Amino acid sequence: MNQERRNIQSTKTKSTLTTTPDSPTDKDFFPTSEHPNIKTYECMAAIVGFSPQPKAYFDLTGRFPYVSSRGNQCLLVVYDYDSNAILVEPHRSRPAAHILDAWLKIHQ
């Protein structure tokens, strides 16, 4: 509470907003407005077309110390880019055939 406040004696000059003859004014945006000096907080939005990206990232967890009741010891964790989803599929062990089966189940 007794510390000196920051930026009290700043050496930077304050910048001022200047308009050039070509820069737009409020009258350019609202030509029929009765009150041109009222500040508005307008925003612009654009609709961008969706194109599916065939992207998915995955990682294998290490082997868990206990076997599940269905015989699974590992997890395949997948991040799907399009749906922004994290998907998990258990599998028995780390051979390529088991990983492929887990990947196909997630992909379906």
Secondary structure, 3 states (H helix, E strand, C coil): CCCCCCCCCCCCCCCCCCCCCCCCCHHHHCCCCCCCCCCCCCCCCCCCCCCCCCCEEEEECCCCCCCCCCCCCEEEEEEECCCCEEEEEEECCCCHHHHHHHHHHHHC
